[in-house]
Structure formats: C-alpha cells, structure tokens
Amino acid sequence: MTITNDIKYIGVNDHNIDLFEGQYIVPNGMAYNSYAIIDEKIAIMDTVDGNFTDEWLSNLKEALGTRKPDYLIVQHMEPDHSANIMNFVVEYPEAKIVASAKAFVMMKNFFGTDFSDKQIVVGEGDTLSLGKHNLTFVTAPMVHWPEVIVTYDSTDKVLFSADGFGKFGALDVEEDWACEARRYYIGIVGKYGMPVQTLLKKATNLDIDTICPLHGPILNDNLEYYINLYNIWSSYQPEEEGVMIAYTSVYGNTKKAVEELAKKLEANGCPKVVVNDLARCDMAEAVEDAFRYSKLVLATTTYNGDIFPFMREFINHLTERNYSNRTVGFIENGSWAPTATKVMMGMLEKSKNLTYMTTNVKLMSALSEDSLKQIEELSKELC
Ligand code: FEO
C-alpha cells in the first residue's frame, strides 16, 4: 500500500489473536501498522507484533527492493510494535535506532541491550533529515506509555501518531471507524486524557494531511472529524445525549426493573437508551458506552455486603479512567438489607462533576408498587 510517493505501508493484519493486550476481544482482528519512508536515507517506522516477524520483514524487503534501511524509528515500546527490534537489528546491523531516552531504557529491559552502538536519542522538537523528508519528533508521554514519541514529516505533511487515532480491527475488514476507535481509546488510553489533550494542542501547530497510526486505517480526509472525537474523549465530555443502563441481575428481578425504566425512558422520548447486562456483554463495550452517553443508570444487587462482582468491576473501570461530567441514577436490589446504592455512590466519590438523580429506586427482592413509582420518577428526572 502506498501512502504518498515515498511512504509505503509495511504492516500486518492479525486474525489469529484471541485477546488484544491480554483482555480486549477483537472480532475483526487487529492491524499492527509499520511504514517505510523511502528517501536518500530510509526510515522504518516501528516494527510489528512478534507473531509476524517473517511477514513484516518480507513486506519491508518488498517495499525497499535492493536497498536497506538506515533508521528504525521506535515511537512506542509496547511489544505489539517493538517485538521485532532485535530481529531488525540482526537483519540490518548497520541501521541506527532512533527513539526517546526512555525507550532505550525499555529496550534494555526487553532485550537485554540498549543498542548503545546504534542509538540516536531524540526528544521534543529534534529533527532528522532523510534527504527530501524532514522529520520532527514530538514527545507524547503517557499516550499511552511514558516513552512515546510521535513523528511529523513536514514534506508530505504526515503525522505518524503512534497509538493515537488507532482502533481495533484489521485493515482488510470494513467497519465503522468511530465504534472500534472509541472502544480502543476508552479502554486503552482513556485514563490519560490530559496527556492526549497536550498532544492535541501540539498537533494544532502542524499542517497535517495524513495521520498514520500504529493501529487501524490511515486517515487522510476529514481529519477534523477524528480530531474532534479525540478532543471530546480526552476531555471526558459526553459525545451524545442518551442514557446508558448498566445492570447485573441474579434471578431476573433487577433486570425487570431495568426493562421497565428503559420502556419509560423511550416513552418519554429519550433520544437514546442503551442497556448492558454486565455479566454477559463485552465489558469494554459497556465502559465505552458509559463514556459515550451523557447519562448513566447503575442497577445491581447487594451481594456479600457489597455489590455484585461485575458491577464492582465496571465501576472500577470507570473511575480508573477518570469518569466525570455525567448524570448518574441508581437502582438497587436486596432481599433483606439493600446497600448497593450506598456502595456504588461511595465508589464514584473518585469521580468529578457527577450529578446524581434525586430518585433512587429500591427493590426489596422484586418490583412493587413503590419501586414502580420510583422508576416512573427516575425516568422523568432522566428524560
Ligand atoms: Fe499498540 Fe500501546 O501499543
């Protein structure tokens, strides 16, 4: 794949992966992107996952023909991109490695060497000329590891954005960008909104025609759309008006209350109602939905003096990703001493700028006249 006259795609698609980063299901696989900038000097932008050494080296050789790379630019040391650094060095011992100082420390930890005879250490604003192409390095710490740099090619106006603007899904599968980019962003980078905001501010000073991320498609039209979504996500603002109801239910009674609430919200004309059963859905999708919509209802049972484990896990996912700036309502169930709402509110104390509904729904085992009235009230408050 040719990106510009001088920039070629040499990445790979992974359809064998079971869980990306050990936890995320990726029904449409994953792409590990890598690029070759072919000029008087040749730079390779990152390597790929360790299961694709031969395919990547073969792509690289095909793109370069008889020539050999002069530089391997390592923007990010997570192994989905860095696993083949040693294989590259064995294949091309003359090439230099360009990376941040922190990345070289990580190389020593991963490979037992920091390649001291090949090092070119770069930091904020440093440049590298390949001939016609001038590269500028921009530090992007915690997007989403501390050693990350992104690289701007001012000649072709290309930003190599490391994990930024990446998504789940292999490149040979057509799918909506935002859905899997959002699940990827919230799940993997979501905690690091401030560093992403810092990077976005730096990017506003660059004239960008094309974004080349390390995952997902190359972006070369309507870049404002993608940058705007990144701005919303990283500033923890809701992307859409709507209510996301996350629930757990042991015997179906809490579920009935949730269904009743969803029905009433729809009857009230709520623009969007999304329901997730936390024991059965993809947790990462539920977390994504919580960040996507403006309002959240948490419905769960009191369990072992606490709350049902899937709900505890869900709220932990939210708070560790700085969930904030939303409206939240509660439904609790408990056959003898319901305390779930108190526990959930306590967990959310870590979150900033949450608005709580005045009506909390309390079930003593099953729906009753009282709890149905509370659901009616809650639905009016929410929508
Ligand atoms: Fe795609 Fe943070 O590695």
Residues whose N, C-alpha, C, O or C-beta is under 5 A from the ligand:
A	BS01	FEO	E78 D80 D163
